[in-house]
Amino acid sequence: MDVILDHPVYKRIGATADRLGIQAYAVGGVVRDYFLQRHCTDIDIVCLGSGIDLAQAVAADIDPHITVSVFRNFGTASFHYRHGDTVWQVEFVGARRESYHHDSRKPVVENGTLEDDQNRRDFTVNAMAVSLNNDTYGQLIDPFGGIRDLNEGILRTPLDPDVTFSDDPLRMMRAIRFAAQLGFRIHDNTFEAIARNANRIKIVSAERITTELNKILLSPTPSIGFKLLQKSGLLPIIFPELSNLKGVETVGQRGHKDNFYHTLEVVEHVAEKSDDLWLRWAALLHDIGKPATKRYDEKLGWTFHGHEVRGSRMVKRIFTHLRLPLDAKMKYVEKLVLLHLRPIILSEEEVTDSAVRRLLFDAGDDIDDLMTLCEADITSKNEEKVRRYLRNFQLVRKKLIELEEKDRIRNFQPPVKGEDIMTVFGIPPCHEVGIIKDAIKDAILDGIIPNERAAAWQMMLDEGAKLGLTAQHPADTANTRHSSTASCANDTSSGS
């Protein structure tokens, strides 16, 4: 343990603990990650005494200006410590024993021994401790064989897994999250206990569950986590919409692919290209509307017409249920789910400038992420089919770049605005303004006129004339605004 304990913060904690006459230990993730050679900046310290007093004393010894956050209800305290370019978060707690009521995962806490504290840990690999006091500095205390389980890549609970998971059901999610993050196998007895206790997850808040889901999604192999969630029976409880994708229905000899496993394959492909959480959420939800739109057609077989529209509409409900943010991140996921078929359709057909302009218009700055999602969505076992699609996607990408440079369609702003139309024809806001704006937009997207103000201005005059409007100010006076109370051609608001 010499390498990890060479860091000055450990020496400082040990020296302060010696001065106060108490035992202190580094425990949990920082010990586990040392043996796994994973970088860890969150240090958990357990002491035989007051964790709050030790935290305040250590902080004062390091730098009197350090702010210590104290949580007296939990008996914990923490502070941030900068050393070089790294900021460490150090949390202190007194050793304790815990007991639980059946309807809550909040424990009744009592002072305890180091053994009590290790007994309450979730997994053997997280129950190891290292002494920081001078006379036993670096000594490893590993009562449950955590080193053995690390070497074998196994997750198991220190004590009876049924008690461990019933007491704190969130530990079931943590087991699966660690399996995805570390590539470990959950021990058979431990996994069977998760399946037996799956219903206990209902007492855990949505926020806590979603924190674990996000960590699973951001893990190196998210599919491991979601397969275990489904196999354990947790997924149908916490995320039924995703669980409903699983299964294959057949009529005669005609079946469809299992959309659950297809979705996980898409997530894996996206994970290889991007570590963006919200792009991974879009991949996870891209086919979420398929169960609701599944139909069998004698000629076509199984169809999922409109699943992208249905899925996009489901995103807000899912985000609300999981307490995910209902802001621009949700809108981004909605957009990608809605548009995820568009580049695929383009790759199947002749890539026209008009279709590509409309894709750029609808996707805006998210076009690159959309293309990444769509390329990940090609999961056919027919390798030639996959190669053909990907070649065509390259053509789509090339056309996107060419047209964006020429026509500036991304985040399109019309060269002629509604205020211009109202000023030129002397009309208030009305239906005709929208008709003219749409005509100009469509003409630009279809390549009929360039994305330039002069061409758009002339088309505005022409379209207005078609609607029976008279241009009162036909010249382009962009910096001048006029007002008028004239009525639109179809404005009947003044009465009959």
Steps between C-alpha positions, in 0.01 A plus 500: 500500500803731502416675171150619581590594856794710390256781423536781756129504588520148648805584707328814625183313599704236679708756690192695607324180609805404707499842665132457589561144618256331261527231233440607136467294185462559126211281388284404206544622145839663537648170625321296235606734221861497614518124444316539168739780398206736445532872571295603803474845659222421750651387831281346771641497852356299789619569851433355841360821643344816361541533124397866526768582756766320295397677178518842663837425659651366176373798301646742756836320488510519119371855455290704745311649206355166385122489534365185664144392415338341805195272497427438867186295434718246321812543711707586191718787385697567183728749332680553169877493493711617207840345445670597176243482220275254684210584729422228751174465687558354845203378705518392864260290703518325833485120490139389544257219497166530321152350529206552269121522505330299226336801332807721482861484380603762757685318778489540874864576578703421812868539578691184415833335436696473177358148469145638530578756231643241262199274560265771375684547169328396178763273340816324609709707257370815673551370855879516510671751728856629534635636829636855496642514853877507530550171682287298253533726194404322175362188668215347295193375689309268265266273701282389206757415234464818297843454341401148391177628344685784326742252349214275387282790380209407727244714682348351815362637825700468824203354689167335407403660165129483577555710811739734320257572216186505709658751738611734220350404162709760317791260547340279233537783249854564620592133447385520140665838448834367629465198271465737202775738613756241604407209274451280809267202538237507773534183711213257442373515859515877498317530167232253607441718807459805274231315304326395823505854639428692178168635625680671789633753246158670522599671827797671331450851362499556124793741535720231658402244236568741216843586639588131464339479153712793385815334632407178320444694178839670539681175576737342245245226424146625573336187355635291789306711746171507310506127431552435873223744588264309270612155614468592869146633464599854595453656156126426467452681832722805453482543122209299351510682166848365431417153631198488265735499201611147586359201317429376149153435362450275197218436258569186302867520412519877523639662811660832584832557672516535878496878536639487854826338392508712184472813716787390723712434192429854378594639842829308486576638153431855620712442812794412275473843335384732778496531878216753489229389746209650307603351166509164679151569639382573145645166389328323790163656411522511121264203452299543820181556296516163322282291736214750464525511119563132424264362234498192277428542131446193280706655221762695692539290813565678827490880485564779749370796301525827687703359788736796482209743555350290779841455661578871491170571677587243769829667591349768725294247696806278550720794603232618743464156659878457534551857626727578208529869399204639306710761323710527185649155569153344477423700183824373349404137569148561365646644179742213440233237564263679260761538223693175534345343188558798269866436409425128462225579249740730317761224486247265340399747230669744269654774714332817372614848596148587611475207742841577647414869545184404688696262721748779579211738570329260741812371677693826531813472715405144598552365148836338583357319803200391292729351238697318772176354637378395156826329410486315833144390416621280212526165679413248228682163506531541122849652477458611140179683592679679785788599271255629239315714755823640643629585153177684429524679834839631388328646194239661725773646724686635196183661366427650844840668505471628142151646544575649840798686353296620202152563641556560876190304597609383845306704759324663206374856550275622215649791301157667511325517836134532594553866591626566145189341349264699723683827426512451121132408467372714784334211684484388863594147611278259307484175306643653182827584676549132583416391145763732352765402755442129437515550123836675530636235740388214274647667193839535670496142632398368158774699329258714296654821630832557682510570872546873435295803594460645150355178356279449805378862482391461138320174581322673787366760256392229253329286763323803647364590159365147460307551825356831380721714721634835378857594582497843665879504547647267235859622537723320752537750782630256759563763766165675469178378656151630419171432673157453352156402608401357164328165506617171351320374196308250708476703823135510607564597862319837453167318475248453222 
